[in-house]
Every structure is written in structure tokens, then in C-alpha cells.
Amino acid sequence: MGWALRPLKNYANFSGRASRAEFWWFFLFLFLLYLVVWIGMIAVVGVSAASGSPPSLGVIGAFGIAGIFMVLFWLAMIIPTIAVQIRRLHDTDRSGWWVGGFYLGYIAYIVLMFRMLASLAPADGSPPNLDSASGIGMQVFGLLFFVYSIALLVFFCLRGTEGANRFGEDPYGANIEEVFA
């Protein structure tokens, strides 16, 4: 549990290095928390469906409370998530700007998606503009973003550089050769 909580102790620390253990245990911790909330939400819906009654205010309230909890939790975790991603890249001797590129691409993709959806339902009541160029553009951008995401995933999985690098000391400490040199 120590590795999973280390990014919370370094909440907004964007310098230094993070080991693979710190990175992956933290993401497992986040995944399990989200999973528990989702299972709870599904259980509430299942109980409501099994009772044969229409969705009640209790179900809607449970979803609302769980949804608010998840949004607040996500907002609280975004800073340590970005920080541990940057420190993980630092451990592989890569710039943290790789993470910045990911989030900029993510935001750009969402903006493009909303623009494309807005063109499908113009406010003036005219027929939808099914411009194939914007659809192709979204597909190309999505493919490039997917490739970029895979590259980041590979970087996160790579072993860190042994010993000190330009971002700091090895998170695992000195290796045997350095100790007995």
C-alpha cells in the first residue's frame, strides 16, 4: 500500500523520478477505487430492476451522489496523476512534456468532437452538415492520438535509467557497482 500512496504524499511534486512500482501501484489503487464505486452503482440499479418498480428517487440519488463523488475524486487525483506520470517519464530520462502533449491532444480531441457534433445539429434549423472531411479528420487525429498514447504506455513500462540522470537520483537508490566503487 505504501507504493500506491506515495504519489499522494508527493501530491504536486513534478520534479524528480518515480519508479515503475510507484506508478503502477498508484494506478491500480485508482482503478480499484473507481471499480468499487461502479460496482456499487450497478448493484443499486440491479436491486431496483429486480424489484420490478420503476427507477426510484433512491436510484437516481445514488447515481447522483456516486457521480458527484467520482467527479470530485477525479478532480482531487488529477494533480498527483499528472505529477506521477511526469516523474515516471523522468525516470526513463524523458521530458514531462510528453504528458503535456497527451493532455493537449485529449482536450483537442474533445473540442473537435463537440464541433463535429454541433455541425450535425445547427442552431438555425438547417439540415445537418455531414461534412466527410471533418469525420476523416477526426479519424486521422484519433489514430495519431492512439499511437501517441501507446508510445506513452511503452515509456511508462520501460525500466528507469540506472543511477542518477538529469532529473535526479535513482528512486531505487544506488546500485551495487556504485556502492562498492
SULFEN-V783024 format. One line per field, one symbol per residue. phi: phi as a letter, one per 40 degrees, with the letter a starting at -180 (. if undefined). psi: psi as a letter, one per 40 degrees, with the letter a starting at -180 (. if undefined). A space follows every 50 residues. Layout:
# SULFEN-V783024
phi: ???
psi: ???
This chain:
# SULFEN-V783024
phi: .ccccdcccbdbccbgbbcccdccccccdcdccccccccccccccccccc cgccdcccccccccccccdccccccccccccccccccccdccgbcccdcd ccccccccccccccccccccbcccgccdccccccccdccccccccccccc dcdcccccccccgcbcbiccccgccdcccbc
psi: ddddeddddfdfheiaihiddddddddddddddddddddddddddddddd eeiihiddddddddddddddddddddeddddddddddddddefiieeddd ddddddddddddddddddedgideeiiigghddddddddddddddddddd ddddddeiiiihaiaeeaihdeaiidddde.
